[in-house]
């Protein structure tokens, strides 16, 4: 009986040590999984930030372009107004002169 008990304790001890090693391996695997997921999340966040920055730069570029167009249109409108006024004055002079 004593021999059976000693063998049983030895087998139980080996089983526990095997489980203990497996637990350490699982912990390392779990840590690697967390690290991989964290890295993936960080990369996605950086990609999203890059896209947002690109969109902001595009929007700023569009705003500058629109502003330049507005200035050009304003200058053209002013030139047209001067031309129209000059023509109106000339027509008024013609009318006064009876032409």
C-alpha positions as CSV (number, residue, x, y, z in Angstrom):
1,X,0.0,0.0,0.0
2,X,2.8,2.3,0.9
3,X,4.4,1.8,-2.6
4,X,1.1,2.5,-4.3
5,X,0.7,5.7,-2.3
6,X,4.3,6.8,-3.2
7,X,3.7,6.1,-6.9
8,X,0.4,8.0,-6.7
9,X,2.0,11.0,-5.1
10,X,4.8,10.9,-7.7
11,X,2.3,10.7,-10.6
12,X,0.3,13.5,-9.1
13,X,3.4,15.6,-8.6
14,X,4.4,15.1,-12.3
15,X,0.9,15.9,-13.4
16,X,0.9,19.2,-11.4
17,X,4.3,20.2,-12.7
18,X,3.2,19.5,-16.3
19,X,0.1,21.7,-15.7
20,X,2.2,24.4,-14.1
21,X,4.5,24.6,-17.2
22,X,1.4,24.7,-19.5
23,X,0.0,27.6,-17.4
24,X,3.2,29.5,-18.0
25,X,3.1,28.8,-21.7
26,X,-0.6,29.9,-21.8
27,X,0.4,33.1,-19.9
28,X,3.1,33.9,-22.4
29,X,0.7,33.1,-25.3
30,X,-1.9,35.3,-23.7
31,X,0.6,38.2,-23.3
32,X,1.7,37.8,-26.9
33,X,-2.0,37.9,-28.1
34,X,-2.6,41.1,-26.0
35,X,0.6,42.6,-27.5
36,X,-0.4,41.8,-31.0
37,X,-3.9,43.1,-30.5
38,X,-2.5,46.3,-29.0
39,X,-0.1,46.7,-31.9
40,X,-3.0,46.2,-34.3
41,X,-5.2,48.7,-32.5
42,X,-2.3,51.2,-32.5
43,X,-1.7,50.8,-36.2
44,X,-5.3,51.2,-37.0
45,X,-5.5,54.4,-34.9
46,X,-2.4,55.7,-36.6
47,X,-3.9,54.9,-40.0
48,X,-7.1,56.7,-39.1
49,X,-5.2,59.7,-37.8
50,X,-3.3,59.8,-41.1
51,X,-6.5,59.7,-43.1
52,X,-8.0,62.4,-40.9
53,X,-4.9,64.6,-41.4
54,X,-5.0,64.0,-45.2
55,X,-8.7,65.0,-45.2
56,X,-8.0,68.1,-43.2
57,X,-5.2,69.1,-45.5
58,X,-7.5,68.6,-48.5
59,X,-10.2,70.7,-46.9
60,X,-7.7,73.4,-46.2
61,X,-6.4,73.3,-49.8
62,X,-10.0,73.5,-51.1
63,X,-10.7,76.5,-48.8
64,X,-7.6,78.3,-50.1
65,X,-8.5,77.5,-53.7
66,X,-12.1,78.7,-53.1
67,X,-10.7,81.9,-51.6
68,X,-8.5,82.5,-54.5
69,X,-11.4,81.9,-56.9
70,X,-13.5,84.4,-54.9
71,X,-10.8,87.1,-55.1
72,X,-10.4,86.5,-58.9
73,X,-14.2,86.7,-59.3
74,X,-14.3,89.8,-57.3
75,X,-11.6,91.4,-59.4
76,X,-13.4,90.4,-62.6
77,X,-16.7,91.7,-61.3
78,X,-15.0,95.0,-60.4
79,X,-13.5,95.3,-63.8
80,X,-16.8,94.6,-65.4
81,X,-18.5,97.2,-63.2
82,X,-16.0,99.8,-64.3
83,X,-16.4,98.9,-68.0
84,X,-20.2,98.9,-67.6
85,X,-20.1,102.3,-65.9
86,X,-17.8,103.7,-68.6
87,X,-20.2,102.5,-71.3
88,X,-23.2,104.0,-69.4
89,X,-21.4,107.3,-69.1
90,X,-20.6,107.2,-72.8
91,X,-24.2,106.4,-73.7
92,X,-25.4,109.1,-71.4
93,X,-23.2,111.6,-73.2
94,X,-24.5,110.4,-76.5
95,X,-28.0,110.9,-75.3
96,X,-27.2,114.3,-74.0
97,X,-25.6,115.2,-77.3
98,X,-28.6,114.0,-79.1
99,X,-26.9,111.1,-80.9
